[in-house]
Amino acid sequence: MLDTGAVEDDVAAQFEEIEGVAIELTCDDEMQVEQGADYECTGTTADGEEITLRIVITDETDASYTWEEV
């Protein structure tokens, strides 16, 4: 299982760095670490914009993942 809180914090920090705006994210409570699995996180930016991000497990050995806006 991915640590939901850590994923929310890490992705929010990366999003803010890339997009220049803070975001408050909520992700699935149970994100299994399985190659190719994907999960959605929803959030609201500091500007009030609703955002959905997809988290995709890229390596189940070290629990690596990528994310993208959907």
Phi, psi and omega in degrees: 000137172284148175282106186305314181299319180293318179298312180302315181293314182295313181292321178299319179294317178295318179300313181297321179296319183281313187269343179078017179218139180289153178220142175256115185254150170229123181246166176306141179292327183241100179249099180293140177272090179227131181313125176083353179295145177227149184221154179252140173241140177243153180196174178231130179283168177298339178274359180088009180277132177280130184230142171240130179241142176256127176260128180237126178287121182258338179208108183287341180296313180247015177059035177286149177211161172239168175218155178209155177280138178240000000 
